[in-house]
Amino acid sequence: MPYVKRDAQCRILSLHRVAETGGGDYLPNSHPDVLAFLGQEENGMEKMDLEFIRVIEDVIDLLVDRNIIMFTDLPGAVQQKLNMRRSARTSNGGSNPFDDDIVHLP
């Protein structure tokens, strides 16, 4: 729900909570021009994809931990990618953004 101030080429210069003197276009937060100005054109979907990738990794870990599948049953390329992601997470402090959301079943 920002009001936008535009330049002569109609590019957004700034966003405002209230209309400035002399006008200003009102646009919804989800408007493509607003998202582009904020640098978030496709960020919502990308963020969901990254979060979903992490969910898939956690499901794979759960299946392996429960001996439902063996890690070595996964294709070599999948094993390699999972190991690379685990190494990257470990080198970044090993934090799991979903720790608070994980439910450990008996």
N, C-alpha and C positions, 0 to 999 in steps of 0.2 A: 503494500500500500504506500509506496513512496511517490513523492512528486519529483519530477526530474527536470533538470535544467539542461538544455541542449545547445550545441554550437551551431554555426551556420550550415554545417553539413549534416545536421540532425543527430550527431553523436552525443551521447550523454556525457555531460561535464561533471554533474554532481547529483546526489540524491538528498531529498529533504523530507522530514516528517510532515511538515505543513507547507502549503503553497507559499512561494515567495511573492512579494509584491511584483506585479507585472505578469503574473501567471506562472505557468509550469504545467506540464502534462502529468496527469495522475496515471500511474501504471500499477498493476498488481505485482506482488513480489515475484511471481513465477513468469512474468513477461520475459521473452528472450532478450530484449535489450537490457533489462535490469540484470539478468543473469550474466550476460556478456560483460557488462560493466564491472560486475563483481568478480569476474573470472571464473564463473561457475556454470558455463553453458551446459555441460553434460556431467557436471560433478555429482549430481544426485544419483544418477544411474551407475556411474563409476564407483561411487562409494558403496552402493548396494552390492555391486559385483565383488568388490574386495572383501566386504563383510561376508558374503556368501561363500567365497573361496575359503575363508577361514573356518566357516561352519563345516564345509566339506572336509577340510583337514581334520577337524575335531571328530567328525563322524568316522573317518578312516582310522584315526587313533583309537577310538572307542572299539571299533570292530576288531582291530588288531589286539588290543588289550584283553578283550573277551575271548580271544582265540576263535573268532567267527571266520576271520580270514587271516592269512599269513601275509606279512609284509612282502615276502618274496613271491607271493602269488600275483602281485601287481606287476604290470608291464615295467620293464627296465626304465623306460623314459619317465614313467610316473614316480617310481622309486627315486630316481635322480632329482626330479623336481621337488618332491616332498623333502628330501634331504637338504637340498639347496635352501628351501624356505625355512626349514628348521635351523640351519646354520645361520641364516641371516637374522632370524628372530633372536637367537642366542647372542649374536654379536651386538644386537640392538638392545640388550638388557633383558631379553627373554620375557618381556611382559606379554601377557595374554589379555587383550582388551575384553574378552568374554568371560574371564574368570568368575566374575560375580554372577553371571547368568548360567553357568554350568551346573547342571543337576547331576550328581553322581548317584547312580542307581545301585542298590545292594547287589 
